[in-house]
């Protein structure tokens, strides 16, 4: 019984550490669809990327990484800088991309 | 001229448009075709290996409405983003470019070496757009500078996946006997993601139109 409980706890821990991560960046210079198109294209090339959301209204670029993968803040900043934009803040959050999209759609950020 | 028509057809068939900047984004290709009131037709294709640099070529036809002289210019060109200002809700850029090619000159029915230099300053928010572009085409047989001012206003703020609508006033001035005085036009510009189309009329009722596609 004790072994089973330990095994279940270990599985939960592994599952938690393998969960997808959401990274939200505040980006300056986002004023047109072409800006967003270039950023999305660049970020989706990264094999660790699962999903990307860009909002011009919120100056937001959000990226979800694949489970078990990570993209460092330095790599993300470099990707955005090499796309021609300025990253002002990066935050790792627990919001899912669905929640972010819903929040953007409702205007309740 | 046939190549120009072909490029226009390809651009329209592709279903994507072009932006009025010579560099759209890193690793992006820009295809652009413009019909300028019967005075100028231009088509361009550029590829950008970096966000600040693109290479490509174009074709420009100039038809003088003063004395009927004509130039068909083909060129290879490099575009460079000299400076960009990224602000919280705005962006401003300074682009420069240079290139060389060949021009057919109607007066002598001959070809000549030609070169091209230019610059563009622009500022935009999601509601206001302004740009000033100067484009110089020269050869031993001619010198034509095309200066274009655009002021745009958007009735609403677009976002990534929504249609952007702009009303644009354009003023253009040619040197070298292509057109007398300034040519003014009112344009409706629409774009969504990588597709851009604009069309309108000059004050003397001539069509001014452009399509641009980024992919």
Interface residues (C-beta under 8 A of the other chain):
Chain A: X28 X29 X31 X32 X33 X34 X35 X36 X37 X38 X39 X40 X41 X42 X54 X55 X56 X57 X59 X82 X83 X84 X85 X86
Chain B: X19 X21 X24 X25 X26 X27 X28 X50 X51 X52 X81 X84 X86 X87 X88 X89 X90 X91 X124 X125 X126 X157 X158 X159 X160 X161 X164 X191 X192 X193 X194 X214
